[in-house]
Amino acid sequence: MTTTHFNTKDRILGAAEELFAIHGFSGTSLRQVTSRADVNIAAVNYHFGSKENLVNEVFRRRMDDMSEKRLKLLAEARQKYAGDLEAVLRAFIEPPLMLTLDRHYGGAAFVRVLARAFAEKNDGLRKFLSDNYGHVLREFSKAIAECVPGLAKEDLYWRLDFVAGALTYAMADFGLIKRPTGVTEKQHCEKAAQQLVRFAAAGLRAG
């Protein structure tokens, strides 16, 4: 792929991500994307073929890297800290939260796009995410089950759903705890991860 093709494709993805964050998937037209990216519709069709594929690729651009980091940290946690629930949860929670610090490359916008994916009913997108990233959740489910062997499978899935929801909420920074003056974004993010790990561990261990 030439540099021109890469830059055009990346520009379209960046524009789409920003617009999806603001207007949602159904509320964003390809015309808006082309205008924001300063390209013509032929460029979108060439690189993505359809709006649905464009939506999917916005997620793939972030989720591939995030999933790789999560699974790498999970493998390390299972090797070095077998049976340590907090270590497994750190592997699940920290990579997405760190994405919120990526201001230069639009990480904060993607966080809002991720929240849209939960809020909007988009069966095609949900299938894409399940087909491509469902294995990540399954790996974490297995690892957590090893850490809390007495937890019934149904309870595990309920609680993991709640942990994922709390993580999305924390990433979106909607909560009551705002970054105090004098605390860097990285420090605030690390504190959020610590608190969420403790909260999630307690919930998973609850009788």
Secondary structure by P-SEA (a helix, b strand, c coil): ccaaaaaaaaaaaaaaaaaaaccccccccaaaaaaaacccaaaaaaccccaaaaaaaaaaacaaaaaaaaaaaaaaaaacccccaaaaaaaaccaaaaaaaccccaaaaaaaaaaaaaacccaaaaaaaaaccaaaaaaaaaaaaaacccccaaaaaaaaaaaaaaaaaaaaccccccccccccaaaaaaaaaaaaaaaaaaaaacc
